Amino acid sequence: MKFFSVNPATEEVMAEFEGMDYRQASAALKESKGRFHEWKNTDIGEKLRLAEALGERLLGRKNELSRIVTDEMGKPIREAIAEIEKCALLCDYYSKSAKGFLEKEVIDTQNKKSYITFEPLGLVLGIMPWNFPFWQVMRFALPAMIAGNLVVLKHASNVPRCSLKIQEIFADSGFPEFVFRSLLVDSSAAMRLVESDHVDAVSLTGSTSAGMQVASIAGKNIKKCVLELGGSDPFIVLEDADIGKAASNAVDARMKNAGQSCIAAKRFIVVKGIESEFEDTLVRNLEKLKVGNPLEESTDIGPLAKRDILEDVERKVEDARTKGAKILFGGGRPGGRGFFYQPTLLSGIKDNMEVYREEVFGPVMPMITAEDEREAVRIANGTPYGLGASIWSSDTEKAERLARQIEAGNVFVNTIVKSDPKLPFGGVKKSGYGRELGEFGIREFVNIKTVVVNSQ
């Protein structure tokens, strides 16, 4: 099978790569797994030194790496640079904090000695998406590796250059080649690899359907997995919110990466009475955005990553329009080559429309009016997803009270949802389970072992 690197802004094929079949991929897994104990027994100080070196290498090559990201999946170059810088921040955080997270914990019991150790599981297979092609990989892989695990990456098929470049950057930073490997395999081969005796655990970031498939196979084979899946994050604006601040942040929360983010705000729930002012302010902010060449520093919105994503966004907007929604801004392709779609604002959204019920992976803002804050919470929770949510109000005590009622893994008050290396990140319901980042993230792929010692 061949893998093609296609520029979504020009629709040109930039490169093609020969992929591996299952037999070749399985052999690579076996080779890595055979050296697991070498890495497991490597001193933690050496692992932390390599993590620090990785961060330095990422910063030193951020212009090169960000250009590959932009060329391959269309992200504006400013955002691509920020993604590489965030990866370096992750390296800095774990190089300084991981040792404490992995040290044994002594527990006071009736025994002579009781303690807990955190020991690696073995080889972790990562199945990762294209929308944050470096960050999504780094945030699961680096803590797992510092904990003593090996990592094999199956990246999204449309970002083969990113996949191979990540392997290169780990190697150039001094990590042994068997510790991190990128495999160019298709999805069917990846699912077979989940079953492999060489794989001890799986981390997947992707669609809910992919998560269900991986979880089913992993469960059948009694393997730990962490799933970070889709989201339909509510952005709740209460009647006492600062409209100007909420509107500017709403545009930021939805339009970064052209809306192609699991934690992008996707449903804008506004309490009745302020919806007109909020919509007018949104339009003024949307008018300022520049759609165009993602390599230009002034560009705010680049292309969608693939043609099928563009067509899905078009279909969902048309479904809303035919069922009564009003298009207040945008609503179509700007014309010309590339998978571009205009920033779009829809009002009058009802529960029979796809944009109300389903995740829209593009720059579309559906506006939903709630009678009061109680109904706003009900609408926010009325979805199978539970990844993130944000609440906007000048009364932070009230907002925090409502935050406890929101069914999501992450709730942000008066700021947009975003991941932070210091904080655990993940979802509930059909947005997945398990956590990445922070102390909880590095302990996902370890054996939390209890050791009890008594005298004879």
Order of alpha helices (4+ residues) and beta strands (2+ residues): beta-beta-alpha-alpha-alpha-alpha-alpha-beta-beta-beta-alpha-beta-alpha-beta-alpha-beta-alpha-beta-beta-alpha-beta-alpha-alpha-beta-beta-alpha-beta-alpha-beta-beta-alpha-beta-beta-beta-alpha-beta
